[in-house]
């Protein structure tokens, strides 16, 4: 059985277009591959921002951590374990103010751990999470995905590649506040149906 990690980031909950696209994709992929699904809602406001003490706790071997360090490192340990266990990662995220939501950046800072999800080599950093497939269902009200001022999708693809996840596919519904917004959402759903074989 394969494992899917579905990460959502929209503050709109059930009204979120990115969440709806991600849910459709995850439902189709899980049915197609008989996969188990873990859902991580970054908008639930339970992720701390990285701190110096938390960072150092994460770099300390688990058996050598103090009780306080164990508590500090626990959330990052859990997030990293979710990534490591997943064969497929689906990230559903809107573009907020031309970039990723702050919760996505907080997640990224917690899962980027030297020696665990990447390592330094003489040739530069090397990701340690290779062999995984990632999809990003990205939605914007006005920012065109791929525009010079889209700082979300290229950054997120680069970050995943930094961790060793290079097979990344975007499913896009941008400009949803425009006159053709509904058509763009429908086109994204059509792409999902093609990917999952549910069309």
Secondary structure as UniProt FT lines:
FT   STRAND          3..8
FT   TURN            11..12
FT   HELIX           13..15
FT   HELIX           17..33
FT   STRAND          36..41
FT   HELIX           42..44
FT   HELIX           52..59
FT   HELIX           62..64
FT   HELIX           67..85
FT   STRAND          88..94
FT   TURN            97..98
FT   HELIX           102..111
FT   TURN            115..117
FT   STRAND          118..121
FT   TURN            122..123
FT   STRAND          124..127
FT   TURN            130..131
FT   STRAND          133..139
FT   TURN            145..146
FT   TURN            148..149
FT   HELIX           153..162
FT   TURN            163..164
FT   STRAND          167..173
FT   TURN            176..177
FT   TURN            179..180
FT   HELIX           181..196
//
